């Protein structure tokens, strides 16, 4: 109760500050742990920190629901869930020790298991937020079917703080799978890996995550993670073959895959950016432009990471769009590399659907933040 009283006081103070900023047209930069400051067009405005909003409001393990304040460290929430044999099934990336639950939702990023269990937004049941006029708004609740009209709570997932400041979130959690296994398929080409993943994806197998990369001295290696009932995992291992790896030994590698900290990501040349290509899982191997390295294949083929210079932007975007996907710059090491690129711009170029989406984003921004003070320039040069 004391924690909630403290949170109420902090929310009131934050609302007053936002109202003053809106009146004076002063940009504010919403920030939790800052673990994702590397992503986006630019960081502008006075810092509006959410760390004071920390703590688990309620947790009902039997109901598979937890409500938590936005500034709560993600590691703290995951530890509380693990103590009850439960987890955030979508494996949110941390990118550093300071990541918070609010930042997790605002970023809308998911880990290796996303292709099978769903994205962050699929687990958001409801939330409380403060809009650009300092109003405290609450959407959704603590059950799955409670929304009439637009599901605004899930709209906030992936908004990167441009629509409002999240103060509290209710999430669906799931039990930890009874069994897990990781299989390694050495000397596996990209084409073979994609063929297998699409073939297995149409069968009743407990697939959970996969990675394919070309390691030095080989044609490529496919890593496949299975999760589910013990009998199902064991049967799948016998059926699929490959080399079964020790779960404890490989756990750190899956965490590194989640946080994009595997050697493949760390070996990026100084003049290379990290690009994210979202394409249909059935897409054949892509002919990358000259100078590009990769891909590192995730999500059973639907997410492909590429290391390439800034100059490859147009070629990568055109390549992804040619197969019905999109390409966006995910991480760069300098402002010069980021200049002129944003997630929304990458989706909008050459695509009617992309331009329509950008227009919708702009209208939502006007509705939630009419003074245009939240995270200015983070995702678009225009707002």
N, C-alpha and C positions, 0 to 999 in steps of 0.2 A: 504493500500500500504506500509506503514511504517513497519507493522508486517511482510509482505512478504519479504521486503528488509532485515530485521533482520534475518529472517529464512534463506534466501539465504546465508548470511554471516556465519551463524552458520553451515550450511550444508557444505560450503567450508572448514571451519575449521575442521569439523568432518572427511571429506574425507581425508584431509592431515594427520590427526592423524592416521586414519586407514591404509593409505599407509605406514606410518612410522612403525606402529606396524607389518604389514605384512612383511616388509623388515627385521625387527629385530626379527620376530617370537614371539612377545610379546602378550600374551593372553589378550583379552578385554572382560569385562562383561557388556553387554548392559542392561540398567536398566531404567525403567520409574519411577513409584511410589514405586516399591519394594513390592507391595501388594501380589505378588505371589512368593516371595523368598522362601517360604516353599516348593515349588514343584520342584522336580528334584533331580538329583543325587548329585550334588555339585555346589557351586558358586565359580568360579575361575576367576582370571584376574583383570586387572586394570579397575576401574569403568568408563563406558562410558554412561553418563547421557543424557537423551533426553528431560529434562524439558525445555530447551531453545527453543525447537521447539513446541510452543504452540499457539493455536488460530484457529478459524474457517476461512478457506480460502474462501469458498463460500457456500451458502445455498439457494437452490431454493425450497421452500415448495411445490409449484405447480408441480414441477418435481419429488418430492420425492427423492431428491439427496442432500447429504451434503459432502463437501470435507474439511478435517480437518488435522491439523498437528499432528504428532504422540504423542508429549508430552502433548497434551491437556488433562486436567483432564476429566475423563469419566463423572463425575457428571456435569461438565460445559456443555458438549455436550448434555446430557440428558435434562438439564434444558432449553437449547435453543430450543430443539425439542418440549418439552412439552408446551412451550409458543405458539407453532403453532399447538397444538393438534396432534403431531406426536411422534414417539418413535422408539427405536431400538427393534424390535419385538422379537428378540431372547433372550432378557433379560440377557445381559452379567453380570457375577458375578463381584462384586467389591473387596471383601475380605479385604477391608480397604479403608480409605478416599483418599489415594494417587493414586488409579488406574488410568491409562491413556488409551487413545484410541489405541495407538500403542501396549501397553501391552495386551489390549483386543484382538487384531488381532493376535499378536504373540502367545498368549496362546491358542487361538481357542476354548475357553470354552463358553458354552451357559447355560442359566438358565432353569427353569421348562418348558417353552413353546417350547423348542427346537424340541420336537417330532412332533409338529404340524406346526410350522412356518418355521423350517429349522435352520441350524447352522450358525455361524459367517461367514464362507466362502461363504455361499449362498447369503450374502448381500454385499460382497466386489466387487465393480465394477472395481476398479483400484487402483494402489498405486505407490508411488515412494520409492526407496530404495537405499542404498549404499552397494555394495557387498564387499567381502573381499579383493579386490584390490583397494578400494577407488573410484570405478566408480559409478556415479549416474545413476540409471536405472529407467525407467518408463514403467509400464505395464498397460494394460486396459485403462479405461477412465471413463466417467460419464454416460454411458448407458449400458443396459444389454447385447446387442449383438454387441460387438466391438472387439472380440478376434479371431485372426487367429492362429491356432497352439495350443501350450500349454498355459493354463491359469495360468501364473506364479503368478499373483496377489493373487489368491486364494490358491496357493501352500504355500504362506507365513503364512496363517492362521494355527496355531498350530505348527509352526516351532521353537517356543521358542527362537527366536533370534540366532539360530545356522547357518542360511543361510545369514543373512545380517541385517542391521539396517533399519527399516522402518522409513521414514521421513514424508510421507503424504499419506492419505487414502481417497478414495471416497467410500461412502456407500449408499446403498439403504435404505430409511426409510419408515415407513408405518404410516397411521393414527391410532390414538388410537381407539380401538373398541368402538362403541356406547354404548354397554352394557356389564356387567360382573356380574357373580354370582359364589359363591363358595358353594358347597354342601358337607355336612359331612354325612358319612355312618358309624355309630357306630357299634361295635360288628361285624365287617366284617373280616373274615379270609383272609389270604394271597391268598389262592386258589380262594375264592369267588371274591376278588378284581381283580385278574388277569383275571378271567373268564369274569367279567363285562367289564373291560377295553378293552379286545379284542373284545367282542361282540359290545360294543358301538363304537369302532373304525371303524367298518365296516358299520356304519349307518350315515346318514346325520345329525350329531349333531355338535354343535359349541364347541367341546372339545378343550381345550387349554393347560391344565396342570393337573397333578395328583400327589399325594403323598400317599403312604401307609406305616404305621408303626404300630408296636405293642406297645401300651401305657400300662403303669402299670395298672393291674386290668382288662384288656380287651383282647379279642381275636384279636383285631386289629381295626384300623380306616382308612377309605379311605376318602381322600379329593379330590374333583374334581372341577376344575375351568373351567367355560364356558365363552367364549368371542365371540362377534359377534353382529349381528343385534338384536335390542331389542325384536322383535317378536320371533326370533329364540331362544334366551336365555330363554325367558319366557316359551315358549313351551317345551323346553328341561327340565326346572326345574319341570314343571308339570308332564312330562312323566317319569323322572328318580326317582323322589321322594327324600328321604334323608332330612336332615335338612339344610335349607338355612341360611348361616351365613351373618352377616353384612359386607359389602365390606370394610368399613373404619377400622373395628376392625381386619379383617383378612389380610389386606394389608401388615402389618409388618411381619406377619408369612410367606407370600409368598416371601418377600424380604430376610428373614432369610433362607428360603429354598434355594433360589438362591445363597446365600453366605455361605451355609453350616454352619450356626450359630444357628440353632434350638437346643433346649436342647438335642435332640438325638445325635447330633454331639459333643456337648460340654461335654457330660457325658462319653466320651471315657476314659478308664482306662489308667494309665501312661505307661503301657507296651504294649498298643494296638496301631496299626496304622489304618489309614482309607484307606480302599481298595475300588476301583471302579471296578465293574463288568459290562461289556458291553455284553449283550446277546440278542438273538432274543426276541421280546416282547411277543411272544407266549410261551416262556419257562415256564414250570411248576415250582412250588416252589422248590428251591434247598436245598439239604441236606448239610448244612454248616459243616465244620470240627469242632471238639471239641474245645471249647474256643472262638469260633467266636460269635459275637452278631449281630443280624439283621435278614433280611435285611431292609434297608430303601429303598422303591421302588419309582423310579422316571421315568419320560418319558414313562408313560403307560406300564411299565414293562421292558423296554429295558435297563435301567440303575439301578443297584442295589448296594447300599452302604453297606459295611460290616465293623464292628470294629473287628479286630483280631490281635493277636501278629505277630511279624515278622516271627516266625517259621512256620506260616500257609501259607507262600508264595506259596510253591510248590503245596499244597493241593488246594488252591483257584484257582491257574492257571490251574491245571488239571481239576478241576470242571467246570470252565468256558469253557475251550476248549472242554470238552465232550459234550457240547450243542451248539457248534459252535460259542462261544464267546471268550472273553479275560478278564484277570484280571490284574490290575496294582496297585501298591502302589501310593496313591494320596497324603497322608500327614502322616508325622511321627514327633516325638518330639525330636529325637536325630539322630546324624550321624550314630551311630551303627545300628539303625533300618533301615536306608536307604542303608547301605553298600551292594553292590552286586546286587541292584535292580534298574531298570529304566523302563520307559514306553516301549522302544523298546525291551529290553531284555524280558519283560513279554509277549510281543506279539510273540517273535521269538521262544521261547522254545516249542519244540514239534510240530511246525506247519510249513509246507512247505510255505504256504502263508506268514506267519510271517517272516520267514527267507528271503524270496524274498523281502518283504517290507523293511527289515533292509538293504539289499544290495542296494536297490534303494535310501534309505535315505543317505547311505554312498557316493553314486555316486553324488547325488545332493550337498552334502556337499563339495565334491571335486570340483565341477563345480562353485559353488558360493563363496566358501571360501577355495581356494587351500592351503593357508598358515595355515589353521586351527586355527584361532585366536578368533573366535566368540564363546562366551559362552561355553568354553571348559568344558567337563564333565557334562554339564547340563542334557543331555538326554542319553548319552552313555559314558561308560568308555573309549571307543576307540577314541572319538573325541569330 
